[in-house]
Amino acid sequence: MLHEDLMLLFINEQNGKLRADSSSVENALAGAVLIELVNSGRIAFEPNGKKLQVVDPTPLKDPVLQESVTRFDKPMKPQRAVERIRKRLRDNVGAHLEGRGVVRVESRKVMGIFPAKSYVITKESAQNDVRKAVGEVAHGYRGADARTGSLITLLYAVRSVHKVVEGDKRDMNKRAKDIAAGNWAGDAVRRAIEAIQAGVGAATAAAAAASSGG
């Protein structure tokens, strides 16, 4: 699942912390969930292409995706969908990965006061596989497919490619921008991903402005 792959990319295997701020991680995860829901046929854009809506209420096996579908009480624009879905999403994805034996979630304190969580990788191959796949595409060693293209597009939307993939920040961002605009998805999915990418970026910018008081 894209949201699981993305979470693994964000986890720093050295200390169990996340490589980006909470808002960026949560917004990117919400974008991944939206892409999965579009690909599953559960949600789709209205004919005018402005809002996402549930078109198939058939229950999904993945609990994270199923819980996210319930957030769609009405059609909503991508940014609003991101803002609705991201609530508790990081914890839910982390718990699901823990249930699969991929990570171990541990409680910690920031500055000895604020509660936080660490994610200890317990199945290194799972993280290594996705990191290798994304790294090869980000460095231009091979072309993007639907999985790696989506992941890099979401990382680019929250300005985190260089935080996840080793390399020069400027070079990483340039490649990621080209990949985000690439032809690795069909037209319908491409349009959906572009809209979701814009929604993720807008939600992240709004969160940054709010945190800075702007």
C-alpha positions as CSV (number, residue, x, y, z in Angstrom):
1,M,0.0,0.0,0.0
2,L,1.3,3.5,-0.8
3,H,0.6,4.9,2.6
4,E,2.6,2.1,4.2
5,D,5.5,2.6,1.8
6,L,5.4,6.3,2.4
7,M,5.5,5.9,6.2
8,L,8.5,3.6,5.8
9,L,10.3,6.2,3.7
10,F,9.7,8.9,6.4
11,I,11.1,6.8,9.2
12,N,14.7,7.4,10.1
13,E,16.0,3.9,10.8
14,Q,18.8,5.2,13.0
15,N,16.7,6.8,15.7
16,G,13.1,5.9,14.9
17,K,12.1,9.5,14.4
18,L,10.4,10.9,11.3
19,R,12.4,12.7,8.6
20,A,9.9,15.5,8.2
21,D,7.5,17.5,10.3
22,S,4.2,16.1,11.5
23,S,2.1,18.1,9.1
24,S,4.1,17.2,6.0
25,V,4.0,13.5,7.0
26,E,0.3,13.5,7.7
27,N,-0.6,15.4,4.5
28,A,1.5,13.2,2.3
29,L,0.0,10.0,3.9
30,A,-3.5,11.4,3.3
31,G,-2.5,12.0,-0.4
32,A,-1.3,8.4,-0.6
33,V,-4.6,7.1,0.8
34,L,-6.6,9.2,-1.7
35,I,-4.6,7.8,-4.5
36,E,-5.3,4.3,-3.2
37,L,-9.0,5.0,-3.0
38,V,-9.1,6.4,-6.5
39,N,-7.2,3.4,-7.8
40,S,-9.6,1.0,-5.9
41,G,-12.6,2.7,-7.6
42,R,-14.1,3.7,-4.2
43,I,-13.9,7.4,-4.8
44,A,-13.7,9.5,-8.0
45,F,-14.0,13.1,-9.1
46,E,-17.3,14.6,-10.0
47,P,-17.9,15.1,-13.7
48,N,-16.6,18.7,-13.4
49,G,-13.4,17.4,-11.9
50,K,-13.5,19.7,-8.8
51,K,-14.6,17.5,-5.9
52,L,-14.0,13.9,-4.8
53,Q,-16.9,11.7,-3.9
54,V,-17.7,8.1,-2.9
55,V,-18.8,6.1,-5.9
56,D,-18.6,2.6,-4.5
57,P,-19.3,2.0,-0.8
58,T,-18.2,-1.6,-0.9
59,P,-16.0,-2.2,2.3
60,L,-12.3,-2.4,1.8
61,K,-10.1,-5.0,3.5
62,D,-7.4,-2.5,4.5
63,P,-8.6,-0.9,7.7
64,V,-6.8,2.4,7.1
65,L,-8.5,2.8,3.7
66,Q,-11.9,1.7,5.0
67,E,-11.7,4.2,7.9
68,S,-10.7,7.0,5.5
69,V,-13.7,6.3,3.2
70,T,-16.0,7.1,6.2
71,R,-14.6,10.6,6.3
72,F,-16.4,11.3,3.0
73,D,-19.8,12.5,4.3
74,K,-20.1,14.6,1.2
75,P,-18.2,15.5,-2.0
76,M,-15.1,17.6,-1.2
77,K,-12.2,19.3,-2.9
78,P,-8.8,17.5,-2.7
79,Q,-7.4,19.9,0.0
80,R,-10.4,19.4,2.2
81,A,-10.2,15.6,1.7
82,V,-6.6,15.7,2.8
83,E,-7.5,17.7,5.9
84,R,-10.2,15.3,6.8
85,I,-8.3,12.1,6.1
86,R,-5.0,13.1,7.8
87,K,-6.5,13.1,11.3
88,R,-5.0,10.2,13.3
89,L,-3.7,8.8,10.1
90,R,0.0,8.6,11.1
91,D,-0.9,6.7,14.2
92,N,-3.3,4.4,12.3
93,V,-0.6,3.6,9.6
94,G,2.0,3.1,12.3
95,A,-0.3,0.7,14.2
96,H,-1.0,-1.2,11.0
97,L,2.7,-1.6,10.3
98,E,3.3,-2.7,13.8
99,G,0.5,-5.3,13.4
100,R,2.3,-6.7,10.4
101,G,5.6,-6.9,12.3
102,V,7.3,-4.3,10.2
103,V,7.8,-1.7,13.0
104,R,7.6,-1.4,16.7
105,V,6.0,1.7,18.0
106,E,7.5,3.1,21.2
107,S,6.4,6.1,23.3
108,R,8.9,8.9,24.1
109,K,9.0,12.4,25.3
110,V,10.2,15.5,23.5
111,M,12.1,17.8,25.8
112,G,11.1,15.5,28.6
113,I,7.5,16.8,28.4
114,F,5.6,16.4,25.2
115,P,4.5,12.9,24.3
116,A,5.7,11.5,20.9
117,K,6.4,8.2,19.2
118,S,9.4,6.4,17.8
119,Y,9.1,3.8,15.1
120,V,11.7,1.0,15.3
121,I,12.1,-0.9,12.1
122,T,11.8,-4.6,12.9
123,K,11.6,-5.8,9.3
124,E,14.5,-4.1,7.5
125,S,13.8,-5.7,4.1
126,A,10.4,-3.9,3.9
127,Q,12.0,-0.5,4.3
128,N,15.1,-1.3,2.2
129,D,12.9,-2.4,-0.7
130,V,10.9,0.7,-1.0
131,R,13.9,3.0,-0.3
132,K,15.9,1.3,-3.0
133,A,13.0,1.5,-5.5
134,V,12.4,5.2,-4.9
135,G,16.1,6.0,-4.8
136,E,16.8,4.4,-8.1
137,V,14.0,6.5,-9.8
138,A,14.9,9.7,-8.0
139,H,18.5,9.4,-9.1
140,G,17.5,8.6,-12.7
141,Y,18.7,5.1,-12.8
142,R,15.4,3.9,-14.1
143,G,12.0,5.3,-15.0
144,A,9.1,5.8,-12.7
145,D,6.2,3.4,-12.5
146,A,2.8,4.0,-10.8
147,R,4.1,3.1,-7.3
148,T,7.4,5.1,-7.3
149,G,6.0,7.9,-9.4
150,S,3.2,8.4,-6.8
151,L,5.6,8.2,-3.9
152,I,8.0,10.8,-5.3
153,T,5.1,13.1,-6.4
154,L,3.8,13.1,-2.8
155,L,7.2,13.7,-1.3
156,Y,7.7,16.5,-3.7
157,A,4.3,18.0,-2.7
158,V,5.5,18.3,0.9
159,R,9.0,19.4,0.0
160,S,10.6,16.3,1.5
161,V,12.3,14.4,-1.4
162,H,15.8,15.5,-0.2
163,K,14.9,14.4,3.4
164,V,14.2,10.9,2.2
165,V,16.6,10.4,-0.7
166,E,20.3,11.2,-0.3
167,G,21.7,13.7,-2.7
168,D,21.9,17.4,-3.5
169,K,18.6,19.1,-2.6
170,R,18.4,21.1,-5.8
171,D,19.1,18.1,-8.0
172,M,16.6,16.0,-6.1
173,N,13.9,18.6,-6.4
174,K,14.5,19.1,-10.1
175,R,14.3,15.4,-10.8
176,A,11.2,15.0,-8.5
177,K,9.5,17.9,-10.4
178,D,10.1,16.1,-13.7
179,I,8.9,12.8,-12.3
180,A,5.7,14.4,-10.9
181,A,5.0,15.7,-14.4
182,G,5.9,12.4,-16.1
183,N,3.8,9.9,-18.1
184,W,3.9,7.0,-15.7
185,A,0.2,6.9,-15.1
186,G,-2.9,6.8,-17.4
187,D,-4.7,10.0,-18.1
188,A,-7.5,9.6,-15.6
189,V,-5.2,8.6,-12.8
190,R,-2.7,11.3,-13.8
191,R,-5.4,14.0,-13.5
192,A,-6.5,12.6,-10.1
193,I,-2.9,12.5,-8.8
194,E,-2.2,16.1,-10.0
195,A,-5.3,17.3,-8.2
196,I,-4.4,15.3,-5.1
197,Q,-0.8,16.6,-5.3
198,A,-2.2,20.2,-5.4
199,G,-4.4,19.5,-2.5
200,V,-1.6,18.0,-0.4
201,G,0.6,21.1,-1.2
202,A,-2.2,23.5,-0.3
203,A,-2.9,21.7,3.0
204,T,0.8,21.7,3.8
205,A,1.2,25.4,3.0
206,A,-1.9,26.2,5.1
207,A,-0.6,24.3,8.1
208,A,2.8,26.0,7.8
209,A,1.1,29.4,7.7
210,A,-1.0,28.6,10.7
211,S,2.0,27.4,12.7
212,S,3.9,30.6,12.0
213,G,0.9,32.8,12.7
214,G,0.7,34.0,9.2
